[in-house]
Amino acid sequence: MKVWDVVQGSSEWARIRAGVPTASAFEKIITPGGKPSRSSERYLMTLLAERLMGHPVVEHMTMWMARGSEQEQRAVKYYEFVRDQDTEPVGFVTTDDGRIGASPDRLVGADGLLEIKAPSEPVAVAYLLKSGLAYEEHKIQALGQLWVTGRHWCDLVSWHPEIPASIIRIERDDKFIRILEPAVLAFADELERLAKELEAMELGGYRAEREKSLTELLKESLIELKAGGANGH
């Protein structure tokens, strides 16, 4: 694990993570059910575009994103008080080779992470009820963060101005991570291959074409993984 000492939301943070697959978007690579996502091709092209431009693709900030940013400090204070636990801000965390990253909101002790959410009303209620909806909504992001950081659990704080705050803990799920990891690594390999292909292009009408789509490559990697498990490997 490599920690980049930057402030989340800053221009430096945005620049460092541009073109890097991150846990917040792993759902665009693999679904909660462990299947290749139909969004993987578009996400791949987005990251390649970021590498070509040298900065992130500008995305529309939703009401929920803006509210989450505004309320984060209040949510952190609530969590620290309720759990009697100090937290540590963290900028950007990557695997040792820097190819895959995550931006958890806080580190908690030696084993935990904290992620602040400002959800819609139905999801906020799901947090209160500890329902599966809340877990499925952020399962891949949380488990992706735990994989990248090597930590054991992630507490998700739900913060809504008109609904009581709540906390749901997502424990490390190594069974799912064994499916997530090869899928993300296959995606990262394809990203690197196409990035090199773009670098090697000459100006003109050349168009890069692949024999197989990214979704097909990811599906093959998952099939091979399941076959290996069935054979006791």
VEXFI-347613 format. One record per residue (C-alpha): residue number from 1; residue in one letter; x, y, z. Coordinates in nm, 2 decimals, always signed. Layout:
+-----+------+--------+--------+--------+
: pos : code :     c1 :     c2 :     c3 :
+-----+------+--------+--------+--------+
: NUM :    A :      X :      Y :      Z :
...
+-----+------+--------+--------+--------+
This chain:
+-----+------+--------+--------+--------+
: pos : code :     c1 :     c2 :     c3 :
+-----+------+--------+--------+--------+
:   1 :    M :  +0.00 :  +0.00 :  +0.00 :
:   2 :    K :  +0.12 :  +0.35 :  -0.09 :
:   3 :    V :  -0.02 :  +0.66 :  +0.07 :
:   4 :    W :  -0.02 :  +0.99 :  -0.12 :
:   5 :    D :  -0.01 :  +1.29 :  +0.10 :
:   6 :    V :  -0.27 :  +1.51 :  -0.07 :
:   7 :    V :  -0.59 :  +1.67 :  +0.04 :
:   8 :    Q :  -0.90 :  +1.50 :  -0.09 :
:   9 :    G :  -1.09 :  +1.73 :  -0.34 :
:  10 :    S :  -0.78 :  +1.94 :  -0.41 :
:  11 :    S :  -0.64 :  +1.98 :  -0.76 :
:  12 :    E :  -0.33 :  +1.77 :  -0.67 :
:  13 :    W :  -0.56 :  +1.49 :  -0.55 :
:  14 :    A :  -0.76 :  +1.50 :  -0.87 :
:  15 :    R :  -0.44 :  +1.50 :  -1.08 :
:  16 :    I :  -0.29 :  +1.20 :  -0.91 :
:  17 :    R :  -0.60 :  +0.99 :  -0.94 :
:  18 :    A :  -0.67 :  +1.08 :  -1.30 :
:  19 :    G :  -0.65 :  +0.78 :  -1.52 :
:  20 :    V :  -0.64 :  +0.54 :  -1.23 :
:  21 :    P :  -0.91 :  +0.28 :  -1.15 :
:  22 :    T :  -1.04 :  +0.36 :  -0.81 :
:  23 :    A :  -1.26 :  +0.18 :  -0.56 :
:  24 :    S :  -1.54 :  +0.43 :  -0.59 :
:  25 :    A :  -1.59 :  +0.31 :  -0.95 :
:  26 :    F :  -1.51 :  -0.06 :  -0.92 :
:  27 :    E :  -1.89 :  -0.12 :  -0.97 :
:  28 :    K :  -1.82 :  -0.01 :  -1.33 :
:  29 :    I :  -1.59 :  -0.31 :  -1.36 :
:  30 :    I :  -1.78 :  -0.58 :  -1.17 :
:  31 :    T :  -2.13 :  -0.61 :  -1.03 :
:  32 :    P :  -2.22 :  -0.69 :  -0.67 :
:  33 :    G :  -2.31 :  -1.04 :  -0.80 :
:  34 :    G :  -1.95 :  -1.09 :  -0.93 :
:  35 :    K :  -2.02 :  -1.05 :  -1.30 :
:  36 :    P :  -1.85 :  -0.81 :  -1.54 :
:  37 :    S :  -2.03 :  -0.48 :  -1.56 :
:  38 :    R :  -2.17 :  -0.34 :  -1.88 :
:  39 :    S :  -2.02 :  +0.00 :  -1.78 :
:  40 :    S :  -1.66 :  -0.13 :  -1.80 :
:  41 :    E :  -1.60 :  -0.03 :  -2.16 :
:  42 :    R :  -1.71 :  +0.33 :  -2.10 :
:  43 :    Y :  -1.51 :  +0.35 :  -1.78 :
:  44 :    L :  -1.20 :  +0.23 :  -1.96 :
:  45 :    M :  -1.24 :  +0.50 :  -2.23 :
:  46 :    T :  -1.29 :  +0.76 :  -1.96 :
:  47 :    L :  -0.96 :  +0.67 :  -1.79 :
:  48 :    L :  -0.78 :  +0.66 :  -2.12 :
:  49 :    A :  -0.92 :  +1.01 :  -2.19 :
:  50 :    E :  -0.79 :  +1.13 :  -1.85 :
:  51 :    R :  -0.45 :  +1.00 :  -1.93 :
:  52 :    L :  -0.44 :  +1.18 :  -2.27 :
:  53 :    M :  -0.56 :  +1.51 :  -2.12 :
:  54 :    G :  -0.36 :  +1.49 :  -1.79 :
:  55 :    H :  -0.66 :  +1.57 :  -1.58 :
:  56 :    P :  -0.99 :  +1.42 :  -1.47 :
:  57 :    V :  -1.30 :  +1.42 :  -1.69 :
:  58 :    V :  -1.53 :  +1.69 :  -1.55 :
:  59 :    E :  -1.84 :  +1.53 :  -1.40 :
:  60 :    H :  -2.16 :  +1.69 :  -1.29 :
:  61 :    M :  -2.18 :  +1.72 :  -0.91 :
:  62 :    T :  -2.51 :  +1.59 :  -0.79 :
:  63 :    M :  -2.70 :  +1.74 :  -0.50 :
:  64 :    W :  -2.60 :  +1.43 :  -0.29 :
:  65 :    M :  -2.23 :  +1.47 :  -0.37 :
:  66 :    A :  -2.24 :  +1.84 :  -0.28 :
:  67 :    R :  -2.43 :  +1.78 :  +0.05 :
:  68 :    G :  -2.19 :  +1.50 :  +0.14 :
:  69 :    S :  -1.90 :  +1.74 :  +0.10 :
:  70 :    E :  -2.06 :  +2.00 :  +0.31 :
:  71 :    Q :  -2.17 :  +1.77 :  +0.59 :
:  72 :    E :  -1.85 :  +1.55 :  +0.61 :
:  73 :    Q :  -1.70 :  +1.73 :  +0.92 :
:  74 :    R :  -2.02 :  +1.70 :  +1.12 :
:  75 :    A :  -2.05 :  +1.33 :  +1.03 :
:  76 :    V :  -1.69 :  +1.27 :  +1.13 :
:  77 :    K :  -1.74 :  +1.44 :  +1.47 :
:  78 :    Y :  -2.06 :  +1.23 :  +1.52 :
:  79 :    Y :  -1.87 :  +0.91 :  +1.45 :
:  80 :    E :  -1.58 :  +0.99 :  +1.67 :
:  81 :    F :  -1.81 :  +1.08 :  +1.96 :
:  82 :    V :  -2.04 :  +0.78 :  +1.93 :
:  83 :    R :  -1.75 :  +0.53 :  +1.88 :
:  84 :    D :  -1.51 :  +0.72 :  +2.11 :
:  85 :    Q :  -1.25 :  +0.68 :  +1.84 :
:  86 :    D :  -1.01 :  +0.92 :  +1.67 :
:  87 :    T :  -0.98 :  +0.91 :  +1.29 :
:  88 :    E :  -0.71 :  +1.02 :  +1.06 :
:  89 :    P :  -0.76 :  +1.19 :  +0.72 :
:  90 :    V :  -0.60 :  +1.03 :  +0.42 :
:  91 :    G :  -0.55 :  +1.16 :  +0.07 :
:  92 :    F :  -0.51 :  +0.89 :  -0.19 :
:  93 :    V :  -0.41 :  +0.53 :  -0.14 :
:  94 :    T :  -0.28 :  +0.30 :  -0.41 :
:  95 :    T :  -0.14 :  -0.05 :  -0.45 :
:  96 :    D :  +0.24 :  -0.06 :  -0.44 :
:  97 :    D :  +0.27 :  -0.03 :  -0.82 :
:  98 :    G :  +0.04 :  +0.27 :  -0.82 :
:  99 :    R :  -0.20 :  +0.12 :  -1.08 :
: 100 :    I :  -0.51 :  +0.09 :  -0.86 :
: 101 :    G :  -0.63 :  +0.34 :  -0.59 :
: 102 :    A :  -0.89 :  +0.43 :  -0.33 :
: 103 :    S :  -0.98 :  +0.74 :  -0.13 :
: 104 :    P :  -1.14 :  +0.64 :  +0.20 :
: 105 :    D :  -1.26 :  +0.94 :  +0.40 :
: 106 :    R :  -1.06 :  +0.85 :  +0.71 :
: 107 :    L :  -0.84 :  +0.58 :  +0.86 :
: 108 :    V :  -0.96 :  +0.43 :  +1.19 :
: 109 :    G :  -0.70 :  +0.27 :  +1.41 :
: 110 :    A :  -0.49 :  +0.00 :  +1.26 :
: 111 :    D :  -0.77 :  -0.20 :  +1.10 :
: 112 :    G :  -1.06 :  +0.02 :  +1.00 :
: 113 :    L :  -1.18 :  +0.28 :  +0.75 :
: 114 :    L :  -1.45 :  +0.54 :  +0.76 :
: 115 :    E :  -1.66 :  +0.64 :  +0.47 :
: 116 :    I :  -1.91 :  +0.92 :  +0.49 :
: 117 :    K :  -2.24 :  +0.91 :  +0.29 :
: 118 :    A :  -2.51 :  +1.16 :  +0.24 :
: 119 :    P :  -2.77 :  +0.92 :  +0.09 :
: 120 :    S :  -3.12 :  +0.97 :  -0.05 :
: 121 :    E :  -3.40 :  +0.93 :  +0.20 :
: 122 :    P :  -3.48 :  +0.56 :  +0.12 :
: 123 :    V :  -3.11 :  +0.46 :  +0.16 :
: 124 :    A :  -3.08 :  +0.67 :  +0.48 :
: 125 :    V :  -3.38 :  +0.47 :  +0.63 :
: 126 :    A :  -3.22 :  +0.15 :  +0.50 :
: 127 :    Y :  -2.91 :  +0.24 :  +0.71 :
: 128 :    L :  -3.12 :  +0.28 :  +1.02 :
: 129 :    L :  -3.28 :  -0.06 :  +0.96 :
: 130 :    K :  -2.94 :  -0.22 :  +0.87 :
: 131 :    S :  -3.11 :  -0.36 :  +0.56 :
: 132 :    G :  -2.94 :  -0.53 :  +0.27 :
: 133 :    L :  -3.01 :  -0.22 :  +0.05 :
: 134 :    A :  -2.75 :  -0.01 :  +0.24 :
: 135 :    Y :  -2.49 :  -0.29 :  +0.21 :
: 136 :    E :  -2.55 :  -0.35 :  -0.16 :
: 137 :    E :  -2.54 :  +0.02 :  -0.23 :
: 138 :    H :  -2.18 :  +0.05 :  -0.12 :
: 139 :    K :  -2.05 :  -0.31 :  -0.10 :
: 140 :    I :  -1.81 :  -0.29 :  -0.39 :
: 141 :    Q :  -1.66 :  +0.05 :  -0.30 :
: 142 :    A :  -1.61 :  -0.06 :  +0.06 :
: 143 :    L :  -1.46 :  -0.40 :  -0.02 :
: 144 :    G :  -1.24 :  -0.24 :  -0.29 :
: 145 :    Q :  -1.11 :  +0.00 :  -0.03 :
: 146 :    L :  -1.04 :  -0.28 :  +0.21 :
: 147 :    W :  -0.86 :  -0.47 :  -0.06 :
: 148 :    V :  -0.64 :  -0.18 :  -0.16 :
: 149 :    T :  -0.55 :  -0.08 :  +0.20 :
: 150 :    G :  -0.53 :  -0.43 :  +0.34 :
: 151 :    R :  -0.76 :  -0.33 :  +0.63 :
: 152 :    H :  -1.04 :  -0.54 :  +0.79 :
: 153 :    W :  -1.35 :  -0.33 :  +0.81 :
: 154 :    C :  -1.51 :  -0.02 :  +0.69 :
: 155 :    D :  -1.77 :  +0.19 :  +0.88 :
: 156 :    L :  -2.02 :  +0.37 :  +0.66 :
: 157 :    V :  -2.18 :  +0.67 :  +0.83 :
: 158 :    S :  -2.52 :  +0.78 :  +0.69 :
: 159 :    W :  -2.58 :  +1.15 :  +0.73 :
: 160 :    H :  -2.90 :  +1.32 :  +0.64 :
: 161 :    P :  -3.03 :  +1.66 :  +0.78 :
: 162 :    E :  -3.38 :  +1.52 :  +0.85 :
: 163 :    I :  -3.31 :  +1.16 :  +0.93 :
: 164 :    P :  -3.12 :  +1.03 :  +1.23 :
: 165 :    A :  -2.75 :  +0.94 :  +1.16 :
: 166 :    S :  -2.65 :  +0.58 :  +1.16 :
: 167 :    I :  -2.35 :  +0.35 :  +1.11 :
: 168 :    I :  -2.32 :  +0.03 :  +0.92 :
: 169 :    R :  -2.01 :  -0.18 :  +0.93 :
: 170 :    I :  -1.89 :  -0.38 :  +0.63 :
: 171 :    E :  -1.65 :  -0.65 :  +0.72 :
: 172 :    R :  -1.37 :  -0.77 :  +0.49 :
: 173 :    D :  -1.51 :  -1.04 :  +0.26 :
: 174 :    D :  -1.22 :  -1.23 :  +0.12 :
: 175 :    K :  -1.44 :  -1.46 :  -0.08 :
: 176 :    F :  -1.58 :  -1.16 :  -0.28 :
: 177 :    I :  -1.23 :  -1.00 :  -0.29 :
: 178 :    R :  -1.10 :  -1.31 :  -0.46 :
: 179 :    I :  -1.35 :  -1.24 :  -0.74 :
: 180 :    L :  -1.30 :  -0.86 :  -0.73 :
: 181 :    E :  -0.92 :  -0.86 :  -0.74 :
: 182 :    P :  -0.86 :  -1.05 :  -1.07 :
: 183 :    A :  -1.14 :  -0.86 :  -1.24 :
: 184 :    V :  -0.99 :  -0.52 :  -1.15 :
: 185 :    L :  -0.63 :  -0.64 :  -1.23 :
: 186 :    A :  -0.75 :  -0.76 :  -1.57 :
: 187 :    F :  -0.91 :  -0.42 :  -1.62 :
: 188 :    A :  -0.59 :  -0.24 :  -1.52 :
: 189 :    D :  -0.38 :  -0.46 :  -1.75 :
: 190 :    E :  -0.61 :  -0.37 :  -2.04 :
: 191 :    L :  -0.59 :  +0.00 :  -1.94 :
: 192 :    E :  -0.21 :  -0.01 :  -1.95 :
: 193 :    R :  -0.20 :  -0.20 :  -2.28 :
: 194 :    L :  -0.42 :  +0.05 :  -2.45 :
: 195 :    A :  -0.24 :  +0.34 :  -2.29 :
: 196 :    K :  +0.08 :  +0.22 :  -2.45 :
: 197 :    E :  -0.10 :  +0.16 :  -2.77 :
: 198 :    L :  -0.21 :  +0.52 :  -2.77 :
: 199 :    E :  +0.14 :  +0.65 :  -2.69 :
: 200 :    A :  +0.27 :  +0.46 :  -2.99 :
: 201 :    M :  +0.02 :  +0.60 :  -3.23 :
: 202 :    E :  +0.14 :  +0.83 :  -3.51 :
: 203 :    L :  -0.08 :  +1.12 :  -3.61 :
: 204 :    G :  -0.32 :  +1.02 :  -3.88 :
: 205 :    G :  -0.61 :  +0.79 :  -3.94 :
: 206 :    Y :  -0.49 :  +0.50 :  -3.73 :
: 207 :    R :  -0.75 :  +0.35 :  -3.51 :
: 208 :    A :  -0.68 :  +0.10 :  -3.23 :
: 209 :    E :  -0.89 :  -0.21 :  -3.25 :
: 210 :    R :  -0.89 :  -0.51 :  -3.01 :
: 211 :    E :  -0.97 :  -0.87 :  -3.09 :
: 212 :    K :  -1.19 :  -0.90 :  -2.78 :
: 213 :    S :  -1.40 :  -0.65 :  -2.59 :
: 214 :    L :  -1.30 :  -0.57 :  -2.23 :
: 215 :    T :  -1.62 :  -0.73 :  -2.10 :
: 216 :    E :  -1.52 :  -1.05 :  -2.28 :
: 217 :    L :  -1.17 :  -1.04 :  -2.13 :
: 218 :    L :  -1.32 :  -0.99 :  -1.78 :
: 219 :    K :  -1.57 :  -1.27 :  -1.82 :
: 220 :    E :  -1.29 :  -1.51 :  -1.93 :
: 221 :    S :  -1.08 :  -1.42 :  -1.62 :
: 222 :    L :  -1.38 :  -1.49 :  -1.39 :
: 223 :    I :  -1.45 :  -1.82 :  -1.56 :
: 224 :    E :  -1.09 :  -1.92 :  -1.52 :
: 225 :    L :  -1.10 :  -1.82 :  -1.16 :
: 226 :    K :  -1.41 :  -2.03 :  -1.09 :
: 227 :    A :  -1.26 :  -2.32 :  -1.28 :
: 228 :    G :  -0.95 :  -2.31 :  -1.07 :
: 229 :    G :  -1.15 :  -2.30 :  -0.75 :
: 230 :    A :  -1.35 :  -2.60 :  -0.86 :
: 231 :    N :  -1.03 :  -2.79 :  -0.92 :
: 232 :    G :  -0.90 :  -2.71 :  -0.58 :
: 233 :    H :  -0.64 :  -2.46 :  -0.69 :
+-----+------+--------+--------+--------+
